[in-house]
Amino acid sequence: MVKVQELLENRIVSLLENPDYAGHPLSEGLAELFERYCEQTRQIERIAHISDRYQEAERDRHIDTTTRYQRQLRQIAKVMRISDRYQHMLRDMNERLYWISSHDELTGLPNRRQMQAHLKRELQQLAERGGQFCVALADLDHFKAINDTYGHDIGDKALAAIANCLSEHIRGYDLCGRWGGEEFLLIFPHSDTRAAEAILARLHEVVGALVSHQLPEQIVLSVSFGLSACHKGDEALDQILKRVDGALYQAKREGRKRTVVV
Ligand SMILES: Nc1nc2c(ncn2[C@@H]2O[C@H](COP(=O)(O)OP(=O)(O)OP(=O)(O)O)[C@@H](O)[C@H]2O)c(=O)[nH]1
C-alpha cells in the first residue's frame, strides 16, 4: 500500500516537473491538489504519532505498580552500570597519569621528581626519629662510546638493562630511580655506609656480569658510584646531593668501576 502511494506521488512530482507540461491548463490545478494532499498526509502522521504516545501512556497506566517499579529498577541498574564503567575509566586514567608523572618511561623506574620526594621523606624521618640513611649516585662508564658505536637504540636498551639490574639487586626497602641521562640515584634507608657499600660492591659484580639478549655480546657494562651517609641535623638536600656528586666525580677520575664514599 505504501509502495503504491509512493509510486503515485513520484509520478505526480515528475509530471509537475516535466517542462513539456509547463503551462498546461491542468498543471496548476494538479499542483494545488498535490500540495493539499501533502499537507493532509503530514497532519495524519502527526495525529498517528500523538495517538501512539497516548496508547503507550494508557498501557503504562494499566500495568501494575510492581511491573512499573521493576522497570524503573532496571533503568536505574543500567545507569549505575554506565556510571561504574565511567568511574573505572577515570580511575585507570588517574593511575596512568600518576605513573607517567612519577616514573621514567624508558626504564620504568621512579623519575627524578619521585626520588626527590623520597629523599625529602627520608630527611623528614631523620629529623623526627634520628638514625641515618645513605644516598648513592650511579653513572654508567663510557656510555657515550656505546651510543657512538652501536647507536642510540642500543644505548637505550643498555640503560633499561642497567636499570633493571640495579633495581633487582638492591634490598626490598631500598630505592632506585633514574636521576637523568645515564645517572641513577639509590637510597638505602636505615643504613650506614658499610652496609650500603656492601650492596654497591654486589652491584658492581652483577652489572659487570650482565648478559642481555637485547645487547651486542661484546658490550661490557660498568658503573661508578658516589656514596654518602645522611645523619640527623646534616645539611640540606641540595648539599647532600652535591657531596654525592663530588664523590661520583672522584670515582670517575680514579678510573671508574668503583665506589667513592664521602
Ligand atoms: N641512548 C641514550 N643516551 C643517553 C640518554 N641520556 C643521556 N645519554 C647519553 O649519555 C652520554 C653521556 O656521555 P658522557 O657524559 O660523556 O659520559 P660517558 O661517556 O659515560 O663517560 P664517563 O661518564 O666519564 O664514563 C651522552 O652521549 C648522552 O647523549 C638516553 O636516554 N639514551
PDBQT file of the ligand as one rigid body, heavy atoms in Angstrom, charges set to zero:
ROOT
HETATM    1  N1  LIG A 301      70.826   6.298  24.368  1.00  0.00    +0.000 N 
HETATM    2  C1  LIG A 301      70.720   7.253  25.297  1.00  0.00    +0.000 A 
HETATM    3  N2  LIG A 301      71.801   8.011  25.595  1.00  0.00    +0.000 NA
HETATM    4  C2  LIG A 301      71.680   8.939  26.542  1.00  0.00    +0.000 A 
HETATM    5  C3  LIG A 301      70.481   9.170  27.239  1.00  0.00    +0.000 A 
HETATM    6  N3  LIG A 301      70.686  10.160  28.144  1.00  0.00    +0.000 NA
HETATM    7  C4  LIG A 301      71.981  10.543  28.004  1.00  0.00    +0.000 A 
HETATM    8  N4  LIG A 301      72.592   9.804  27.060  1.00  0.00    +0.000 N 
HETATM    9  C5  LIG A 301      73.975   9.884  26.571  1.00  0.00    +0.000 C 
HETATM   10  O1  LIG A 301      74.868   9.549  27.606  1.00  0.00    +0.000 OA
HETATM   11  C6  LIG A 301      76.156  10.014  27.215  1.00  0.00    +0.000 C 
HETATM   12  C7  LIG A 301      76.893  10.511  28.416  1.00  0.00    +0.000 C 
HETATM   13  O2  LIG A 301      78.146  10.827  27.983  1.00  0.00    +0.000 OA
HETATM   14  P1  LIG A 301      79.271  11.379  28.942  1.00  0.00    +0.000 P 
HETATM   15  O3  LIG A 301      78.686  12.352  29.933  1.00  0.00    +0.000 OA
HETATM   16  O4  LIG A 301      80.410  11.847  28.100  1.00  0.00    +0.000 OA
HETATM   17  O5  LIG A 301      79.671  10.160  29.820  1.00  0.00    +0.000 OA
HETATM   18  P2  LIG A 301      80.370   8.789  29.450  1.00  0.00    +0.000 P 
HETATM   19  O6  LIG A 301      80.627   8.587  28.018  1.00  0.00    +0.000 OA
HETATM   20  O7  LIG A 301      79.519   7.720  30.100  1.00  0.00    +0.000 OA
HETATM   21  O8  LIG A 301      81.731   8.897  30.176  1.00  0.00    +0.000 OA
HETATM   22  P3  LIG A 301      82.023   8.733  31.715  1.00  0.00    +0.000 P 
HETATM   23  O9  LIG A 301      80.759   9.043  32.464  1.00  0.00    +0.000 OA
HETATM   24  O10 LIG A 301      83.081   9.732  32.012  1.00  0.00    +0.000 OA
HETATM   25  O11 LIG A 301      82.455   7.343  31.919  1.00  0.00    +0.000 OA
HETATM   26  C8  LIG A 301      75.932  11.096  26.139  1.00  0.00    +0.000 C 
HETATM   27  O12 LIG A 301      76.362  10.593  24.912  1.00  0.00    +0.000 OA
HETATM   28  C9  LIG A 301      74.416  11.249  26.135  1.00  0.00    +0.000 C 
HETATM   29  O13 LIG A 301      73.924  11.527  24.834  1.00  0.00    +0.000 OA
HETATM   30  C10 LIG A 301      69.344   8.367  26.877  1.00  0.00    +0.000 A 
HETATM   31  O14 LIG A 301      68.241   8.481  27.428  1.00  0.00    +0.000 OA
HETATM   32  N5  LIG A 301      69.517   7.422  25.917  1.00  0.00    +0.000 N 
ENDROOT
TORSDOF 0
